[in-house]
Amino acid sequence: MKPTILRDRAVTPDGQPLTLHEHDGVFTIRVGTIELMSSRQHHSEERLAELACAGLRGRPRARVLIGGLGMGFTLRAALGRLAHDADVVVAELMPAVIRWNQTPEYGLGVDALGDPRVKVVEGDVVDLLRESGSRFDAVILDVDNGASGLSVASNDRLYSLKGLQRAATALRPGGCLAIWSADEDRAFADRLGRAGFTVTVERATVHTGGGGWNTLFLGRLPRSR
């Protein structure tokens, strides 16, 4: 049996260990002992980006904000749905995650990060949302394990009513807010509606062929405010 190799480690702002592991070509990122993501399980992240960017390919200079770089799967799927003149901003809080994606040896997000449409910002997506009045056509949040903070407790700010209202102000009329979650959360869907969005909830498989389910929350703003 091939061993699991610790490739790198870092510390979250909350002081928790964040580690990158490899086993037989499969990479995982863990917070403490909890697996946060895997290069083997990414279908639901790709589906999130596809739904958020649906209809944007024909829009000139579409602008998309992605909160959370992860292993680059969400970013890569978004780029596949956007035209050559789009702008995609990726906010990633952890410098180590950016570094891991930039490392060709790991084969994670290095190709997507090299796309000229992409700008990576090292920092909290909350700050970008606060500064981006009616700037984006879609905001995609895949920063944690669902509609609450796991890797960083302050991520809870994103999912509060105030945080969702802040996201709404960063969107253009008709814009989409798309949020990945490991589990269902009916209370969160209700909160999204109270923030001014028309809400749909979809389930997506972890793998293309199955292997469990994740939940995708999609909030759409009216085309006129």
C-alpha positions in Angstrom: 0.0 0.0 0.0 1.3 3.4 -1.0 1.9 5.8 2.0 0.1 9.1 2.5 2.7 11.9 2.2 2.4 15.2 4.0 3.4 17.7 1.3 3.0 21.0 3.2 1.5 22.6 6.2 0.2 26.0 7.3 -1.9 27.6 10.0 -5.3 29.2 9.6 -6.0 32.6 11.2 -7.8 30.7 14.0 -4.6 28.7 14.7 -5.7 25.4 13.3 -3.3 23.3 11.2 -4.0 23.3 7.5 -2.2 20.5 5.7 -1.8 19.2 2.1 -1.5 15.5 1.7 -0.9 13.2 -1.3 -1.8 9.5 -1.6 -1.2 7.8 -4.9 -1.6 11.0 -6.9 -4.7 12.1 -5.0 -4.4 15.4 -3.0 -6.4 16.3 0.0 -6.5 19.5 2.1 -7.3 19.0 5.8 -8.2 21.4 8.7 -7.0 19.5 11.7 -8.2 16.0 11.2 -11.1 17.0 8.9 -10.8 16.6 5.2 -11.9 19.8 3.6 -11.4 18.9 -0.1 -10.0 16.3 -2.4 -8.7 16.3 -5.9 -10.8 13.1 -6.4 -14.1 14.7 -5.4 -15.0 17.9 -7.3 -18.1 17.4 -9.4 -20.4 19.5 -7.1 -17.9 22.4 -7.2 -17.8 22.3 -11.0 -21.6 22.2 -11.1 -21.8 25.2 -8.8 -19.7 27.3 -11.2 -21.6 26.1 -14.2 -25.0 27.1 -12.7 -23.6 30.5 -11.5 -22.2 31.3 -14.9 -25.1 30.0 -17.0 -26.0 32.6 -19.6 -22.8 34.7 -19.1 -20.8 33.4 -22.1 -22.6 35.9 -24.4 -22.3 38.8 -22.1 -19.5 41.3 -22.9 -16.9 41.7 -20.2 -18.8 39.5 -17.7 -17.4 39.8 -14.2 -17.3 36.9 -11.7 -16.0 36.8 -8.1 -15.0 33.4 -6.6 -14.5 33.2 -2.9 -12.1 30.3 -2.2 -9.5 28.9 -4.6 -9.6 25.4 -3.2 -7.9 23.1 -5.7 -8.9 25.2 -8.8 -11.9 23.1 -9.9 -14.5 25.8 -9.3 -12.3 28.4 -11.1 -11.6 26.1 -14.1 -15.3 25.3 -14.5 -16.3 29.0 -14.4 -13.7 29.8 -17.1 -15.2 27.2 -19.3 -18.5 29.1 -19.2 -17.2 32.6 -19.9 -16.0 34.4 -23.0 -12.5 35.5 -23.7 -13.1 39.1 -22.4 -14.4 38.1 -19.0 -12.8 39.1 -15.7 -12.6 36.6 -12.9 -11.4 37.6 -9.4 -10.5 34.9 -7.0 -10.2 35.8 -3.3 -8.2 33.3 -1.2 -7.5 33.9 2.5 -4.7 31.3 2.8 -1.4 32.1 1.0 -0.5 28.4 1.3 -3.5 27.4 -0.8 -2.4 29.8 -3.5 1.1 28.5 -3.4 -0.1 24.8 -3.6 -2.2 25.7 -6.7 0.8 27.5 -8.3 3.1 24.4 -7.9 3.2 22.5 -11.2 4.3 19.3 -9.5 0.9 19.1 -7.7 -1.1 19.5 -10.9 -3.9 21.4 -9.1 -5.0 24.8 -10.4 -1.8 26.0 -12.1 -3.4 26.0 -15.6 -6.4 27.9 -14.5 -4.3 30.5 -12.6 -2.4 31.1 -15.8 -5.5 32.2 -17.7 -5.2 35.9 -18.5 -8.8 36.4 -17.4 -7.9 35.5 -13.8 -6.7 37.8 -11.0 -6.0 36.2 -7.6 -6.3 38.4 -4.5 -4.8 37.1 -1.2 -7.4 38.2 1.4 -10.9 37.8 2.7 -13.7 37.7 0.2 -15.8 39.7 2.7 -13.6 42.7 2.1 -14.0 42.5 -1.7 -17.7 42.2 -1.3 -17.8 45.3 0.8 -15.8 47.3 -1.7 -17.6 46.1 -4.9 -20.9 47.9 -5.4 -22.9 46.4 -8.3 -19.7 45.1 -9.9 -20.2 41.4 -10.5 -22.6 39.3 -12.6 -22.0 36.3 -10.4 -20.5 35.7 -7.0 -19.5 32.1 -6.2 -18.7 31.2 -2.6 -16.9 28.0 -1.9 -14.9 29.1 1.1 -15.7 26.4 3.7 -17.7 23.3 4.4 -21.1 24.9 4.1 -23.2 27.8 5.3 -21.1 28.2 8.4 -17.4 28.6 9.3 -15.3 25.5 9.7 -11.7 26.3 8.6 -12.0 29.9 9.7 -14.7 30.9 12.2 -15.0 34.4 10.7 -16.5 32.8 7.6 -19.8 32.9 9.5 -20.0 36.5 8.5 -20.6 35.5 4.9 -23.6 33.5 5.7 -25.4 35.8 8.1 -28.3 37.9 6.8 -26.0 41.0 6.8 -23.3 39.1 4.9 -25.8 37.9 2.3 -27.1 41.5 1.9 -23.5 42.6 1.4 -23.2 40.1 -1.3 -26.3 41.4 -3.0 -24.9 44.9 -3.1 -21.8 43.5 -4.9 -24.0 42.1 -7.7 -25.4 43.8 -10.8 -29.2 43.6 -11.4 -30.1 40.0 -12.3 -26.8 38.8 -10.8 -26.4 35.3 -9.2 -25.0 34.4 -5.8 -24.0 30.7 -5.7 -23.0 28.9 -2.5 -21.6 25.4 -2.0 -22.5 23.4 1.1 -21.7 19.9 2.2 -25.2 19.5 3.6 -28.8 20.7 3.3 -29.7 23.8 5.3 -33.3 24.9 5.1 -32.8 27.8 7.5 -30.0 29.2 5.3 -32.2 29.0 2.2 -34.8 31.0 4.0 -32.2 33.6 5.1 -31.0 33.9 1.5 -34.6 34.7 0.5 -34.8 37.4 3.2 -31.7 39.0 1.8 -33.6 39.8 -1.4 -32.8 36.7 -3.6 -35.1 34.4 -5.5 -33.7 31.1 -4.2 -33.3 27.7 -5.8 -31.6 24.7 -4.1 -30.0 21.9 -6.1 -28.2 18.7 -5.1 -25.1 17.6 -6.9 -23.1 14.4 -6.6 -19.6 14.4 -5.2 -18.4 12.4 -8.2 -19.8 12.5 -11.7 -21.1 9.0 -11.2 -22.4 9.3 -7.6 -20.6 8.9 -4.3 -22.8 11.1 -2.1 -24.4 14.5 -2.4 -23.7 18.1 -1.7 -26.1 21.1 -1.7 -25.9 24.2 -4.0 -27.7 27.3 -3.0 -28.5 29.7 -5.9 -29.8 33.2 -5.3 -30.9 35.4 -8.2 -31.5 39.2 -7.9 -34.3 40.8 -9.8 -33.2 42.5 -13.1 -34.4 45.8 -11.9 -34.2 47.2 -8.3 
